Structures are given as C-alpha cells and as structure tokens.
C-alpha cells in the first residue's frame, strides 16, 4: 500500500495520514472482534498457555 501511494506521487503527509488511519481502523476492528469472541466464550482467556510453549511461563516447574 505504501509503495502504491508513493508510486501515485502523493505527498508524504497524505501518505502518513492514510497509513495511520488504516492502522487505527484495523485496530478497532480487531479489538471489537476480540471483545465479541470473549463475550461468546468467556473461558478463552483461561485457555491461553494451557498447551504448547505457553507452559514455559508457568513458574511451578
């Protein structure tokens, strides 16, 4: 996307604003998606690190 905007000879200030807006919008989308998932299944947070490499964070070994 950045390369395309540069190729279109857009001013760098406009490119920065567009890129920042895209990042902000995507963050809002992912935050809402995460919130919906947590509301649908509240046990998701407890499942983090139960299997795999997350167990390395457990201090009981």
C-alpha positions as a Markdown table, in Angstrom:
| # | Residue | x | y | z |
|---|---|---|---|---|
| 1 | Unk | 0.0 | 0.0 | 0.0 |
| 2 | Unk | 2.8 | 2.4 | 0.9 |
| 3 | Unk | 4.6 | 1.7 | -2.3 |
| 4 | Unk | 1.4 | 2.3 | -4.3 |
| 5 | Unk | 0.8 | 5.6 | -2.7 |
| 6 | Unk | 4.4 | 6.7 | -3.4 |
| 7 | Unk | 4.0 | 5.5 | -7.0 |
| 8 | Unk | 1.0 | 7.7 | -7.3 |
| 9 | Unk | 3.2 | 10.7 | -6.3 |
| 10 | Unk | 1.1 | 11.5 | -3.3 |
| 11 | Unk | 2.6 | 13.9 | -0.8 |
| 12 | Unk | 4.2 | 12.2 | 2.1 |
| 13 | Unk | 1.9 | 13.9 | 4.7 |
| 14 | Unk | -1.1 | 12.5 | 2.9 |
| 15 | Unk | 0.5 | 9.0 | 2.8 |
| 16 | Unk | 1.3 | 9.2 | 6.5 |
| 17 | Unk | -2.3 | 10.2 | 7.4 |
| 18 | Unk | -3.8 | 7.4 | 5.1 |
| 19 | Unk | -1.5 | 4.8 | 6.5 |
| 20 | Unk | -2.2 | 5.9 | 10.1 |
| 21 | Unk | -5.9 | 5.8 | 9.5 |
| 22 | Unk | -5.8 | 2.3 | 8.0 |
| 23 | Unk | -3.8 | 1.1 | 11.1 |
| 24 | Unk | -6.2 | 2.7 | 13.5 |
| 25 | Unk | -9.3 | 1.3 | 11.7 |
| 26 | Unk | -7.8 | -2.2 | 11.7 |
| 27 | Unk | -7.0 | -1.9 | 15.4 |
| 28 | Unk | -10.6 | -1.0 | 16.2 |
| 29 | Unk | -11.9 | -3.9 | 14.0 |
| 30 | Unk | -9.6 | -6.4 | 15.8 |
| 31 | Unk | -10.5 | -5.0 | 19.3 |
| 32 | Unk | -14.2 | -5.4 | 18.5 |
| 33 | Unk | -13.6 | -8.9 | 17.1 |
| 34 | Unk | -11.7 | -9.9 | 20.2 |
| 35 | Unk | -14.4 | -8.5 | 22.5 |
| 36 | Unk | -17.1 | -10.4 | 20.6 |
| 37 | Unk | -15.1 | -13.6 | 20.9 |
| 38 | Unk | -14.6 | -13.1 | 24.7 |
| 39 | Unk | -18.3 | -12.4 | 25.1 |
| 40 | Unk | -19.2 | -15.5 | 23.2 |
| 41 | Unk | -16.8 | -17.7 | 25.1 |
| 42 | Unk | -15.5 | -16.2 | 28.4 |
| 43 | Unk | -13.2 | -19.2 | 29.0 |
| 44 | Unk | -10.9 | -18.2 | 26.1 |
| 45 | Unk | -8.7 | -16.1 | 28.4 |
| 46 | Unk | -8.2 | -19.1 | 30.7 |
| 47 | Unk | -7.1 | -21.3 | 27.8 |
| 48 | Unk | -4.1 | -19.1 | 27.0 |
| 49 | Unk | -0.9 | -21.0 | 27.6 |
| 50 | Unk | -2.6 | -24.3 | 28.6 |
| 51 | Unk | -0.7 | -26.2 | 25.9 |
| 52 | Unk | 2.5 | -25.8 | 24.0 |
| 53 | Unk | 5.1 | -23.1 | 24.6 |
| 54 | Unk | 2.9 | -21.1 | 26.8 |
| 55 | Unk | 3.6 | -23.7 | 29.6 |
| 56 | Unk | 7.1 | -22.4 | 29.8 |
| 57 | Unk | 5.8 | -19.3 | 31.5 |
| 58 | Unk | 4.4 | -21.4 | 34.3 |
| 59 | Unk | 6.7 | -21.0 | 37.4 |
| 60 | Unk | 5.7 | -24.2 | 39.1 |
| 61 | Unk | 8.4 | -26.4 | 37.4 |
